[in-house]
């Protein structure tokens, strides 16, 4: 992270100064460039981030620069019921990613969490709400509608037809009856009314979907879209992720592959804030001690390769992707078993650890390590 002005070296220092002199703390933050402000916020515990954002001179510029998952962590720490100001500043892509991470349980949409997110979004101003809702998959929105209301359409021949008792309508054609006793439907009506005013065809499609579409089919299509987006963020589907635990014979475990350099890894967009790996001669993990001895370009490539393994591990182990503790847990576990594999391949071939890292991918080394003690690795 770039250096902070004067003696302020981290978020803790800024927050301590803010307790004594808020104006001085705000001035110190304002002297940072935008990237340094993002780093300052993302390095802070999630519960303290709102205080730092409040010190920033232009949070509307800072929040959209936060990694997608970090926005999700921060919203959850604030509490969805109190996070409307964050959701208003977030980009549509950040909001979509937040729902992809948090509004699912395994391969299934978590309708209760989806409801919480949409209810929170319904409290933000019209323009921000329209941008966010327009970015969401219509299948997911139909699931949200179906979880809250029964939708009835007035028939063409409506003689003798009466809408269900207690139902609500925005257009005289579609009537919504709450599925929960005492539900005033304020959130869903706010979203639908905005669509009715600004995007009628989406409004019409969603309410038609609420009548005719099967929840199972909508959930299947929503999963397809979500899977593709998560893959773009470095989270593969479950079957691919479980390749980390695939069996290797004893002969395969000890092999030192020959071929293209294993550290020839391109950079990619990270969904979480990991500014650097804890490299150093005093690290508990052989992997990090070895990385400290590599050239800077190799260490950077290894950084992206390592994060890819940690993300894949989070999926394979069914970790909750929206939990701020998932990243450190996945990083620690990945480092542990890659180090085991690195030590094994190095010993079996009489090679130094640096040479092994240049020959074997970090994913392969994790598999080697996990195969040495499968029961412990899969816990």
Buried (B, 14 or more C-beta within 10 A) or exposed (E): BEEBEEEBEBBEBBBEBBEEEEEBBBBBBEBBEEEBBBBBBBBBEBEBBBBBBBBBBEBEEBBBBBBBBBBBBBBBBBEBEEBBBBBBBBBBEBBBBBBBBBBBEEEEBBBEBBBBBBBBBBBBEEEBBBBBBEBBBBBBBBBBBBBBBBBBEBEEEEEEEEBEEEBBEBBEEBBBBBEEEEEEBEBBBBBBBBBBEBBEEBBBBBBBBBBEBEBEEBBEBBBEBBBEBBEEBBBBBEEEBBEBBEEBEEEEBBBBEEEEEBBEBEEEEBBBBBEEBEBEEEBEBBBBBBBBBBEEEBBBBBBBBBBBBBBBBBBBBEBEBBBBEBBEBBBEBBBBBBBBBBBBBBEBBEBEBBBBBBBBBBBBBBBBBBBBEEEEBEE
